[in-house]
């Protein structure tokens, strides 16, 4: 898949992150004997030629089914994993060019809000210790101010009064409060980029909207940029400015959120939209959902990877891989017949 064209022309500093032809293949073998006897190397093509940009101050969403490569891309963007091929440019710097020491310093500027706060918080550390842990690593020279900084951030995220939470342990607070702790821990170093990987998936339905409101408010107050990973398009609609739709490790559609929601141009995007529940029980979906499951990423289909499940697929779809094309201003789609949906 070719790279999407540069987005925007307001200046060289508009994009905080640029992802160029990013690939992540995981080699597999069934056993030592097979590895010795077989000359074939099989790979799980988790991410397979993805390109997009994240603009400063925006919320860029990545959406798709489980196994589409969303989380892998997130980990590659902040260099928790090394790419098989391609580049991640952060604020004009190719992350692959940084030494381990330089990357360690860069990590202050990129933090993560994990999906499961109970799994990502150390149960033997108090809430206060967990939040100031990043400050100890990245700002040891301000040790005397760490407690005050942590308390201020706890108050910002709604853990009030903060002193009553500081010495508690994760199991002593509610799930929604734990998610606020994870948010405070991510923001305490004042980063530029936040990777939010399904950040409200483990929260109760009653507090999800509150957490999203909190994330939007903090983004505006602290001038943050989010890479927001989700499988829930209803959630993406609430918070994202632009969105990219992934299928089997490849980007099939990118655009402004409103354009993609109101005029989806790829059959897979249309299928995801059709799966979003309608609150009015009198309305019924008329669009046919794709049959079958997402194919095996070890041996993906030739041509368009969605063609075995696509209701409008034709012969060319099984032969030629479509490239991302701009059919509307800032709206790109990888489909041979996207013009049919204009």
VMD Tcl script that draws the C-alpha trace (Angstrom):
set ca {
  {0.00 0.00 0.00}
  {1.40 3.38 -0.90}
  {1.85 6.18 1.57}
  {-0.99 8.61 1.99}
  {-0.17 12.11 0.75}
  {1.01 14.74 3.21}
  {-1.99 16.17 4.99}
  {-2.37 19.89 5.47}
  {-0.21 22.81 4.42}
  {-0.22 25.14 7.38}
  {3.45 24.62 8.13}
  {6.12 22.05 8.71}
  {5.24 21.75 12.38}
  {1.59 20.77 11.90}
  {2.22 17.03 12.20}
  {3.47 15.80 15.56}
  {3.78 12.20 14.34}
  {4.31 10.85 10.84}
  {4.04 7.10 10.19}
  {5.59 5.99 6.91}
  {5.01 2.54 5.39}
  {5.07 0.93 8.83}
  {5.31 -2.86 9.00}
  {5.53 -5.33 11.87}
  {5.87 -9.01 11.01}
  {6.26 -11.62 13.73}
  {8.14 -14.76 12.56}
  {6.65 -18.04 13.74}
  {7.55 -21.71 13.63}
  {5.81 -24.69 15.15}
  {8.92 -26.23 16.72}
  {12.70 -26.59 16.62}
  {12.62 -29.54 14.21}
  {10.33 -27.70 11.81}
  {12.65 -24.71 11.97}
  {15.63 -26.89 11.03}
  {13.94 -28.89 8.28}
  {11.82 -26.18 6.72}
  {13.24 -23.37 4.67}
  {9.98 -21.45 4.77}
  {9.68 -18.63 7.28}
  {6.10 -17.79 8.18}
  {5.15 -14.40 9.57}
  {2.14 -12.92 11.29}
  {1.66 -9.70 9.35}
  {0.26 -7.67 12.22}
  {0.96 -4.32 10.52}
  {1.61 -4.35 6.80}
  {2.40 -1.02 5.18}
  {0.51 1.64 7.13}
  {1.03 5.38 6.65}
  {-0.74 8.30 8.31}
  {-0.09 11.51 10.26}
  {-1.18 12.74 13.67}
  {-1.56 16.50 13.84}
  {-0.64 18.54 16.89}
  {-3.52 18.99 19.29}
  {-5.88 16.52 17.63}
  {-7.40 13.21 18.64}
  {-6.60 10.69 15.91}
  {-8.59 7.49 16.22}
  {-7.61 4.02 15.05}
  {-10.58 1.67 14.71}
  {-11.13 -1.87 13.50}
  {-11.92 -5.39 14.61}
  {-9.76 -7.31 17.06}
  {-6.66 -8.48 15.23}
  {-6.57 -5.54 12.82}
  {-3.27 -4.23 14.21}
  {-4.45 -1.22 16.24}
  {-2.50 -1.90 19.44}
  {0.60 -3.00 17.54}
  {0.66 0.32 15.70}
  {0.33 2.15 19.00}
  {3.27 0.26 20.47}
  {5.34 0.95 17.36}
  {4.53 4.66 17.45}
  {5.99 5.05 20.94}
  {8.73 2.49 20.19}
  {7.72 -0.13 22.71}
  {8.37 -2.41 19.75}
  {10.75 -2.09 16.82}
  {9.27 -2.04 13.30}
  {10.14 -4.64 10.71}
  {10.13 -1.86 8.15}
  {9.13 1.78 7.90}
  {9.61 4.89 10.01}
  {7.99 6.73 12.89}
  {8.84 10.45 12.84}
  {8.08 12.20 16.13}
  {8.31 15.99 16.05}
  {10.72 15.77 13.13}
  {12.90 13.05 14.71}
  {13.11 9.51 13.35}
  {12.74 7.42 16.51}
  {14.81 4.61 14.97}
  {17.82 6.94 14.91}
  {17.80 7.44 18.69}
  {20.10 5.55 21.04}
  {18.55 3.81 24.09}
  {19.61 6.75 26.27}
  {18.13 9.30 23.87}
  {14.93 7.28 23.57}
  {14.65 7.15 27.36}
  {14.67 10.96 27.46}
  {12.15 11.11 24.63}
  {9.70 8.92 26.55}
  {8.83 11.83 28.83}
  {7.05 13.31 25.82}
  {4.97 10.19 25.04}
  {2.91 8.33 27.61}
  {0.27 5.58 27.65}
  {-3.20 5.18 29.13}
  {-3.67 1.42 29.26}
  {-6.94 -0.46 28.89}
  {-6.90 -2.35 32.19}
  {-5.82 -0.17 35.12}
  {-5.69 -3.09 37.54}
  {-3.18 -4.87 35.30}
  {-1.08 -1.75 34.62}
  {-0.84 -0.54 38.23}
  {1.61 -2.19 40.62}
  {-0.53 -3.56 43.48}
  {2.32 -3.04 45.96}
  {2.66 0.67 45.17}
  {0.37 3.31 46.61}
  {-1.52 5.62 44.29}
  {0.90 8.43 45.05}
  {3.96 6.26 44.41}
  {2.52 5.10 41.08}
  {1.88 8.64 39.89}
  {5.28 10.07 40.88}
  {7.18 7.08 39.49}
  {7.53 8.78 36.10}
  {8.74 11.97 37.76}
  {11.45 10.05 39.57}
  {12.70 8.73 36.24}
  {12.39 11.87 34.11}
  {12.68 14.72 36.63}
  {14.85 13.53 39.55}
  {16.18 17.05 40.05}
  {12.74 18.20 41.28}
  {12.26 15.43 43.85}
  {11.17 17.86 46.56}
  {8.20 18.92 44.39}
  {7.06 15.46 43.29}
  {4.39 15.02 45.94}
  {2.84 18.44 45.24}
  {2.93 17.80 41.48}
  {1.20 14.45 41.95}
  {-1.45 15.91 44.24}
  {-2.16 18.71 41.75}
  {-2.58 16.20 38.92}
  {-4.80 13.95 41.04}
  {-7.08 16.90 41.69}
  {-7.16 17.71 37.99}
  {-8.37 14.22 37.11}
  {-11.06 14.24 39.79}
  {-9.42 12.28 42.61}
  {-10.55 14.66 45.32}
  {-9.54 15.36 47.96}
  {-6.19 14.08 46.59}
  {-4.65 13.59 50.03}
  {-7.23 10.91 50.81}
  {-6.13 8.86 47.78}
  {-2.38 9.37 47.90}
  {-1.57 6.55 50.34}
  {-4.23 4.10 49.19}
  {-3.54 1.00 47.09}
  {-5.23 0.18 43.77}
  {-7.48 -2.51 45.28}
  {-8.86 0.02 47.76}
  {-10.50 2.25 45.15}
  {-13.14 1.76 42.45}
  {-12.52 0.87 38.81}
  {-13.37 4.36 37.61}
  {-11.01 5.88 40.17}
  {-8.24 3.50 39.09}
  {-8.67 4.68 35.50}
  {-8.29 8.27 36.72}
  {-5.07 7.22 38.44}
  {-3.77 5.80 35.15}
  {-4.66 9.06 33.40}
  {-2.92 11.10 36.11}
  {0.18 8.90 35.88}
  {0.31 9.41 32.10}
  {-0.06 13.18 32.32}
  {2.18 13.97 35.28}
  {5.29 14.33 33.06}
  {3.38 16.80 30.83}
  {3.82 14.78 27.61}
  {3.03 15.87 24.08}
  {1.52 12.59 22.86}
  {-0.82 10.24 24.71}
  {-1.43 6.71 23.43}
  {-4.90 5.86 24.73}
  {-5.40 2.13 24.11}
  {-9.08 1.33 24.70}
  {-8.91 3.67 27.74}
  {-12.52 3.25 28.85}
  {-13.16 -0.37 27.83}
  {-12.80 -1.68 31.40}
  {-14.83 1.11 33.00}
  {-18.47 0.81 33.97}
  {-20.89 2.18 31.39}
  {-22.05 4.78 33.91}
  {-18.62 6.43 34.09}
  {-17.42 6.10 30.49}
  {-18.86 9.44 29.37}
  {-17.33 11.11 32.43}
  {-13.89 9.72 31.58}
  {-14.19 10.84 27.96}
  {-15.22 14.33 29.09}
  {-12.19 14.35 31.40}
  {-9.84 13.35 28.59}
  {-11.21 16.07 26.30}
  {-10.91 18.72 29.02}
  {-7.34 17.73 29.86}
  {-6.41 17.70 26.18}
  {-7.51 21.30 25.87}
  {-5.96 22.42 29.17}
  {-2.58 20.75 28.61}
  {-2.38 21.02 24.80}
  {-2.22 17.25 24.36}
  {-2.32 15.08 21.25}
  {-4.06 11.69 21.44}
  {-3.68 8.50 19.46}
  {-7.00 6.94 20.48}
  {-7.35 3.21 19.84}
  {-10.82 1.72 19.95}
  {-13.08 -0.95 18.46}
  {-16.15 1.09 19.41}
  {-17.10 3.62 16.74}
  {-19.67 5.21 19.02}
  {-16.86 6.09 21.43}
  {-14.66 7.34 18.59}
  {-17.47 9.64 17.45}
  {-17.50 11.26 20.89}
  {-13.82 12.19 21.09}
  {-11.94 11.90 17.76}
  {-11.18 14.65 15.25}
  {-9.97 12.30 12.50}
  {-10.12 8.54 12.22}
  {-8.33 5.74 10.40}
  {-10.03 2.41 9.74}
  {-7.77 -0.66 9.86}
  {-8.42 -4.08 8.40}
  {-5.99 -6.98 8.69}
  {-2.95 -4.76 9.24}
  {-3.70 -2.23 6.50}
  {-5.41 1.15 6.42}
  {-8.57 1.16 4.31}
  {-9.95 4.63 5.03}
  {-8.75 7.86 6.66}
  {-10.57 11.14 7.03}
  {-12.20 13.76 9.17}
  {-14.51 12.06 11.61}
  {-17.69 13.66 10.30}
  {-16.85 12.82 6.69}
  {-16.09 9.18 7.48}
  {-19.23 8.78 9.59}
  {-21.60 10.54 7.23}
  {-20.05 9.32 3.97}
  {-18.11 6.07 4.52}
  {-16.52 5.09 1.23}
  {-15.11 1.66 2.01}
  {-17.44 -1.36 2.37}
  {-15.65 -2.37 5.58}
  {-16.20 1.07 7.12}
  {-19.84 0.88 6.09}
  {-20.10 -2.51 7.80}
  {-18.61 -1.13 11.02}
  {-21.06 1.77 10.94}
  {-23.94 -0.63 10.40}
  {-22.92 -2.55 13.52}
  {-23.31 0.50 15.78}
  {-26.56 0.08 17.77}
  {-29.44 2.45 17.02}
  {-31.14 3.79 20.16}
  {-34.59 3.88 18.49}
  {-36.07 0.32 18.54}
  {-38.43 1.23 15.70}
  {-35.56 1.67 13.26}
  {-33.97 -1.33 11.61}
  {-30.66 -1.73 9.83}
  {-31.02 -2.44 6.13}
  {-27.36 -2.95 5.24}
  {-26.09 -6.53 5.06}
  {-23.19 -7.17 7.42}
  {-20.17 -9.07 6.06}
  {-20.13 -12.78 6.70}
  {-17.24 -14.78 8.11}
  {-14.32 -13.71 10.29}
  {-11.18 -11.70 9.69}
  {-8.72 -13.89 7.69}
  {-5.48 -15.36 9.01}
  {-2.75 -12.67 9.09}
  {-0.13 -15.36 8.37}
  {-1.57 -15.90 4.90}
  {-3.72 -12.87 4.04}
  {-5.87 -12.91 0.90}
  {-4.33 -11.50 -2.29}
  {-5.56 -8.22 -3.70}
  {-7.90 -6.36 -1.38}
  {-7.78 -8.15 1.95}
  {-11.45 -7.48 2.56}
  {-12.64 -9.02 -0.71}
  {-13.59 -12.50 0.70}
  {-16.14 -10.77 2.97}
  {-17.03 -7.78 0.79}
  {-20.61 -7.63 -0.56}
  {-19.54 -5.64 -3.63}
  {-16.28 -7.44 -4.51}
  {-15.48 -8.12 -8.15}
  {-12.75 -10.07 -9.91}
  {-10.17 -7.28 -9.77}
  {-10.50 -7.14 -5.98}
  {-8.92 -10.58 -5.63}
  {-5.99 -9.66 -7.86}
  {-4.98 -6.02 -7.42}
  {-4.40 -4.39 -4.05}
  {-6.09 -0.96 -4.01}
  {-4.09 2.08 -2.95}
  {-5.24 4.86 -0.66}
  {-6.75 7.56 -2.88}
  {-8.06 10.99 -1.95}
  {-11.67 11.10 -3.14}
  {-12.72 14.05 -0.99}
  {-10.48 16.73 0.51}
  {-8.57 14.99 3.33}
  {-10.62 11.79 2.86}
  {-8.65 8.78 1.63}
  {-9.96 5.31 0.81}
  {-8.42 2.07 -0.48}
  {-11.18 0.57 -2.62}
  {-11.36 0.02 -6.39}
  {-15.02 0.97 -6.46}
  {-15.23 3.71 -3.83}
  {-16.65 6.10 -6.46}
  {-19.82 4.01 -6.43}
  {-20.50 5.25 -2.89}
  {-19.99 8.97 -3.58}
}
mol new
graphics top color blue
foreach p $ca { graphics top sphere $p radius 0.5 }
foreach p [lrange $ca 0 end-1] q [lrange $ca 1 end] { graphics top cylinder $p $q radius 0.2 }
display resetview
